[in-house]
Each structure stands twice: as C-alpha cells, then as structure tokens.
Amino acid sequence: MIRAFIVTASVLALLAAGTPAAGASAGPPFCKGVKPCVIGGDAGATWVLAAASSPARARATAARLLRNAKAVHRQYGAPEWIDLRVIKKGACWRRYGSGKVEASRSCTYKHVERELS
C-alpha cells in the first residue's frame, strides 16, 4: 500500500514537472531527446504529443517516445497506458501542440496506444 502511494506520488510529481512551461527547462523523462514535446495525463494513462517534419522522422520519434515510456514504467511502475501522437510541424503543431484539442487525422503522422506491462 505504501509502495503504491510512493510510486503514484513520484509519477504525479514527474508529470507536474512536465507541464509545457516547465518542460522546456526540466526535460521530462518521457520527452528525453525529443523536441518539441508535451505530456499530460495521470499515473494510470499518460499522453505524449510530439512533432516531426516527415513520416520517417515521425516513426523514429514515436519509437524514441515508446522507449522512454517503457523506461519510465520500469523505473516507477507507472503509467499503465501510454498514448503517443506525432503530428506535423508548422501550422499543425501551432494549432494542436498545446494538447488541449486532439489533432486531426490530416495533421497526425503517427498514433500509438500501448499498455505498458
């Protein structure tokens, strides 16, 4: 019970540090090596939004984000689910990059939803 509380508190602290304003300087572990990147969610399910300039770059970015998410899951035991979206740079990123609105299919290069267990 105590371990679950500590894990949940640790992940929530990481997610709180990963807000867009703090994410630029702190570099949350989900977004390590990926710029631009925005994260959100909770200990159960986390979403990560990143941008890429081409479909090939989007596949590489999605693979990097998935590796980062698996590493965070191994270290902290959370999140259970990850939702990765890689969208086009430029107008699409300016419109959907905040993560408040889900990106349209025409702006989405790659969408990956996985259970990390």
Secondary structure, DSSP 8 states (H G I E B T S, - for coil): -HHHHHHHHHHHHHHHHTSHHHHHHH--GGGTT-SSEEEEE-SSEEEEEEEESSHHHHHHHHHHHHHHHHHHHHHH---SEEEEEEEETTHHHHHHTTSSS---GGGEEEEEEEE--
